[in-house]
């Protein structure tokens, strides 16, 4: 194969394993934390998932304040609320516990602490002037990969669209990735975030800015998620949770240093308009958009089927690629992802506006097959009729 010139640097140190969350105080102390803001949503706190973090910070004599005004698809105004509290409390270090919403909110707060202004001023590609406030990210879902990605997704609350701070300087310094945090995760959240991770891996591998490093991560993530997601949803144990947490983090590296594509462009349009959970939005679109993209590279899509462990022996490359679509459909069905038409918020009358928003998404050029608002409209219609 002919390789283009590319670079690959991972600014986040990953600590993976059972119990690593208990080291957060030590890690923060080593990085010079004076006062920490613990960013976590109310559900994560109520579930007791911040208890080990708080205990560790106390044992390391690090004072902290909690910011829990976290919502799905974090909004600019909530990020600013966290920033104002952090300034008031003279915070110099951040710890995020939860899913992508908590981690993205923490990143946005970190941007504002070091840059000021409005978070929308810093949404775009590599606009940051310096690194954000030091951040330790602790994922409690196996989906977003935000603990290792170099960006934060923020919803513009006025225009109801999603914006991205896309810059390696926004990455967490350390990711404490502990599979035991998944053991009590509700099954519907495990399902939607797990398909989110699968979407990250598939799009990272097939998008037109993939590189050999991200390809390797993506294929391994596809394998891990296919082998572990059903068990993690229906009867979670340490093995399946370990596989899912590892798959999610590895998929995060893959798309964080390649890109996503049309599935995410459409899902972010849905999330911005309806506040729909990001993992669900991805899941209801993944098979349809993957089928649309097959012709861009049948071989790569056949490799997706192969990584999923599907039986493609003796098939043509085109047929093997189509098996990937069928495999993704089965996975979504097996873990209970709803059909698009069964989600009451989604109104087909909005499809034209959603298609135009999808086309404007920064990741549209990364889709492996050229795609326009007209194509997006047909895909929304097709996904809605399935």
C-alpha positions in Angstrom: 0.0 0.0 0.0 1.1 3.6 -0.6 1.2 5.5 2.7 0.7 9.3 2.9 2.8 11.2 5.4 1.1 11.4 8.8 1.9 12.0 12.5 0.6 10.2 15.5 1.0 11.4 19.1 -1.1 10.4 22.1 -1.0 13.2 24.8 -3.0 11.1 27.3 -1.3 8.6 29.6 -3.6 5.6 30.1 -3.7 3.6 33.3 -5.9 0.6 32.8 -7.0 -2.1 35.3 -9.2 -3.0 38.2 -9.0 -0.5 41.0 -6.9 2.2 39.2 -9.6 4.8 40.0 -8.3 4.6 43.6 -5.1 6.2 42.5 -6.6 9.5 41.4 -5.4 11.4 44.5 -1.9 10.2 44.1 -2.0 11.1 40.4 -3.4 14.6 41.1 -0.8 15.2 43.8 2.1 14.2 41.5 0.8 16.7 38.9 0.7 19.5 41.4 -3.0 19.8 42.1 -3.9 22.5 44.6 -7.7 22.4 44.4 -9.7 20.0 42.3 -13.1 20.4 40.6 -14.8 17.0 40.4 -17.1 17.0 37.4 -19.8 14.4 37.4 -23.5 14.2 36.7 -26.0 13.6 39.5 -26.7 10.1 38.4 -23.1 9.0 38.5 -22.8 10.6 42.0 -26.1 8.9 43.2 -24.8 5.6 41.9 -21.8 5.9 44.2 -19.3 6.0 41.3 -17.5 9.1 42.7 -17.0 7.7 46.2 -13.6 6.1 45.5 -12.5 9.3 43.8 -13.5 11.5 46.8 -11.9 9.1 49.2 -8.7 9.1 47.3 -8.6 12.9 47.0 -9.2 13.2 50.8 -6.5 10.7 51.6 -4.1 12.8 49.5 -5.2 16.0 51.3 -6.4 17.6 48.1 -9.4 19.9 48.6 -12.1 19.6 46.0 -15.5 21.1 44.9 -18.2 19.2 43.0 -19.8 20.4 39.8 -22.8 18.2 39.0 -24.8 20.4 36.5 -24.1 17.9 33.7 -26.6 17.1 31.0 -26.5 14.8 28.0 -25.1 16.6 25.0 -23.5 19.3 27.2 -24.6 22.8 26.5 -22.4 25.9 26.3 -24.2 27.6 29.1 -23.6 24.7 31.5 -19.9 24.7 30.7 -19.9 28.4 31.5 -21.6 27.7 34.8 -18.9 25.2 35.7 -16.2 27.7 34.7 -17.7 30.4 36.9 -17.7 28.0 39.9 -14.1 26.9 39.2 -13.0 30.6 39.1 -14.8 31.3 42.3 -13.3 28.3 44.0 -9.8 29.0 42.6 -9.7 25.5 41.0 -6.4 24.6 39.3 -7.1 20.9 38.4 -10.0 18.9 37.0 -11.2 15.4 37.5 -14.1 14.1 35.3 -16.1 11.0 36.3 -18.8 9.6 34.0 -19.6 9.4 30.3 -18.8 11.7 27.5 -21.0 14.5 28.8 -19.0 14.8 32.0 -15.6 14.5 30.3 -16.5 17.0 27.5 -17.9 19.5 30.1 -14.7 19.2 32.1 -12.6 19.8 28.9 -14.7 22.9 28.1 -14.3 24.2 31.6 -10.5 23.6 31.2 -10.5 25.6 28.0 -12.3 28.5 29.6 -10.0 28.5 32.6 -6.9 28.8 30.4 -8.3 30.9 27.6 -11.4 32.8 28.8 -14.0 34.1 26.5 -16.9 32.1 25.3 -16.5 28.4 24.6 -17.9 28.9 21.1 -14.9 31.0 20.4 -12.7 28.0 20.7 -14.8 25.5 18.8 -12.9 24.5 15.6 -9.8 22.8 14.5 -6.6 23.5 16.6 -7.6 27.0 17.8 -6.3 26.7 21.4 -3.3 28.7 22.3 -2.1 26.6 25.2 -3.0 23.4 27.1 -6.2 23.3 29.1 -6.2 23.0 32.9 -4.8 19.6 33.8 -7.5 16.9 33.7 -7.8 13.3 34.8 -10.6 11.5 33.0 -12.4 8.5 34.5 -14.9 6.9 32.2 -17.9 5.0 33.7 -19.4 3.9 30.4 -17.9 1.9 27.6 -18.7 4.2 24.7 -17.5 7.7 24.2 -13.8 7.3 24.4 -13.6 10.9 25.5 -10.9 10.0 28.1 -8.4 9.7 25.2 -9.8 12.0 22.5 -8.4 15.4 21.7 -11.7 17.2 21.5 -14.8 18.2 23.4 -18.3 18.3 21.9 -20.5 21.2 23.0 -24.1 22.0 22.1 -24.8 25.6 21.0 -28.0 26.2 23.1 -29.2 29.0 20.8 -28.8 27.3 17.4 -29.3 23.7 18.7 -26.2 22.4 16.9 -23.2 20.6 18.1 -19.8 22.2 18.0 -16.3 20.8 18.5 -13.2 21.9 20.3 -10.8 19.9 18.2 -7.2 20.2 19.5 -4.7 17.9 21.2 -4.2 20.6 23.8 -7.7 19.8 25.0 -6.9 16.2 25.9 -6.9 14.7 29.4 -3.4 14.3 30.9 -4.3 11.0 32.4 -7.1 8.5 31.8 -7.9 6.1 34.7 -9.7 3.3 32.9 -11.3 0.9 35.4 -13.5 -1.9 34.1 -15.1 -2.5 37.5 -17.1 0.8 37.0 -19.2 -0.9 34.4 -20.4 -3.8 36.5 -23.6 -2.0 37.7 -24.2 0.1 34.5 -27.9 -0.1 33.4 -28.2 -2.4 30.4 -29.7 0.2 28.1 -26.8 2.5 28.7 -24.3 -0.3 28.2 -26.1 -1.0 24.9 -26.2 2.5 23.5 -22.7 3.5 24.6 -21.4 0.1 23.3 -22.8 0.8 19.9 -21.3 4.3 20.1 -17.9 2.7 20.6 -18.5 0.4 17.7 -19.4 3.4 15.5 -16.2 5.1 16.5 -14.2 2.1 15.5 -16.0 1.4 12.2 -15.9 5.1 11.1 -12.3 5.5 12.2 -11.3 2.6 10.1 -13.3 3.4 7.0 -13.0 7.3 6.9 -10.7 8.9 4.4 -8.3 10.3 7.0 -7.5 6.9 8.6 -3.8 5.9 9.0 -2.1 2.6 9.8 -1.9 3.3 13.5 -5.6 4.2 13.8 -6.5 1.2 11.5 -4.8 -1.2 14.0 -6.7 0.3 17.0 -10.0 0.3 15.1 -9.9 -3.3 14.0 -9.0 -4.5 17.5 -11.8 -2.4 19.0 -14.3 -3.9 16.5 -13.2 -7.4 17.6 -13.5 -6.6 21.3 -16.8 -4.9 21.1 -18.4 -7.6 19.0 -17.2 -10.3 21.3 -18.2 -8.6 24.6 -21.1 -6.3 24.1 -24.0 -8.8 24.2 -22.8 -10.4 27.4 -22.0 -7.0 29.0 -25.7 -5.9 28.3 -27.5 -9.1 29.3 -25.3 -10.6 32.1 -22.3 -8.4 32.8 -19.2 -9.9 34.4 -15.7 -8.7 34.9 -14.5 -10.3 31.6 -17.1 -8.7 29.4 -16.8 -5.4 31.2 -13.0 -5.5 30.8 -13.4 -6.2 27.1 -15.9 -3.4 26.6 -13.9 -0.8 28.5 -10.8 -1.7 26.6 -12.6 -1.7 23.3 -14.1 1.7 24.0 -10.8 3.3 25.0 -9.0 1.8 22.0 -11.9 2.9 19.7 -11.5 6.4 21.2 -7.8 6.5 20.2 -8.8 5.3 16.7 -11.3 8.0 15.9 -9.6 10.7 18.0 -6.5 10.5 15.8 -8.4 9.7 12.5 -11.9 11.0 12.5 -15.5 9.9 12.4 -17.8 10.3 9.4 -21.4 10.6 8.2 -22.9 8.5 11.0 -21.7 11.0 13.6 -22.6 14.0 11.4 -26.2 12.8 11.3 -26.2 11.7 15.0 -24.9 15.1 16.1 -27.6 16.8 14.2 -30.2 14.6 15.9 -28.6 15.2 19.3 -28.5 19.0 18.8 -32.1 19.2 17.8 -33.8 16.7 20.1 -31.2 16.2 22.9 -31.2 12.5 21.9 -28.6 10.3 23.7 -25.6 10.2 21.4 -25.1 6.5 21.5 -28.7 5.8 20.5 -28.5 8.4 17.7 -25.4 6.7 16.3 -26.9 3.2 16.7 -30.1 3.9 14.7 -28.0 5.2 11.8 -24.9 3.0 11.8 -26.1 0.1 9.5 -27.8 2.4 7.0 -24.9 4.8 6.6 -22.4 1.9 6.5 -24.3 0.4 3.6 -24.2 3.7 1.8 -20.4 3.9 2.2 -19.6 0.3 1.1 -18.7 1.2 -2.5 -16.0 3.6 -1.3 -13.8 0.6 -0.3 -15.3 -2.9 -0.4 -12.1 -4.4 1.0 -12.0 -2.3 4.1 -15.7 -3.0 4.8 -15.0 -6.7 4.3 -12.2 -6.3 6.9 -14.8 -4.9 9.3 -16.9 -8.1 8.8 -13.7 -10.2 9.3 -12.9 -8.3 12.6 -16.4 -9.0 13.8 -15.8 -12.7 13.3 -18.4 -13.1 10.7 -18.2 -16.1 8.3 -17.3 -14.6 5.0 -15.3 -17.5 3.6 -15.7 -17.9 -0.1 -17.6 -14.7 -0.6 -16.8 -12.0 -3.1 -15.4 -8.8 -1.5 -18.6 -7.0 -2.2 -20.7 -9.7 -0.5 -18.3 -9.8 2.4 -18.6 -6.1 2.8 -22.4 -6.4 2.9 -22.0 -8.9 5.7 -20.6 -6.1 7.9 -23.9 -4.2 7.5 -25.9 -7.3 8.4 -23.6 -7.9 11.4 -24.1 -4.4 12.7 -27.8 -4.7 12.2 -27.9 -7.9 14.3 -25.7 -6.4 17.0 -28.0 -3.4 17.4 -31.1 -5.7 17.5 -29.5 -8.1 20.0 -28.7 -5.4 22.5 -32.2 -3.8 22.2 -31.5 -0.6 20.2 -34.8 1.0 19.2 -35.8 1.7 15.6 -35.6 5.3 14.5 -39.3 5.5 13.8 -40.0 4.3 17.4 -38.3 7.4 18.9 -41.2 9.8 19.4 -39.1 13.0 19.4 -37.9 12.4 15.8 -40.1 14.2 13.3 -39.6 13.5 9.6 -40.6 17.1 8.9 -37.2 18.1 10.3 -35.2 15.8 8.0 -34.4 18.6 5.5 -33.0 20.9 8.3 -31.2 17.9 9.9 -29.6 17.0 6.5 -28.4 20.6 6.0 -26.9 20.5 9.6 -25.3 17.2 8.9 -23.6 18.5 5.7 -22.2 21.5 7.7 -20.6 19.1 10.2 -16.8 19.3 10.3 -16.5 15.6 9.7 -18.5 15.5 6.5 -15.3 15.8 4.4 -13.9 12.7 6.2 -16.8 10.4 5.0 -15.2 7.8 2.7 -17.8 8.5 0.0 -18.6 12.0 -1.0 -21.9 13.1 0.6 -24.2 16.1 0.3 -27.3 17.3 2.1 -29.4 15.5 -0.6 -27.7 12.2 0.3 -28.1 12.9 4.0 -31.8 13.5 3.4 -32.2 10.1 1.7 -30.3 8.4 4.5 -32.6 9.9 7.2 -35.6 8.8 5.2 -34.2 5.3 4.7 -33.2 4.8 8.4 -36.7 6.0 9.4 -38.4 3.4 7.3 -36.5 0.4 8.6 
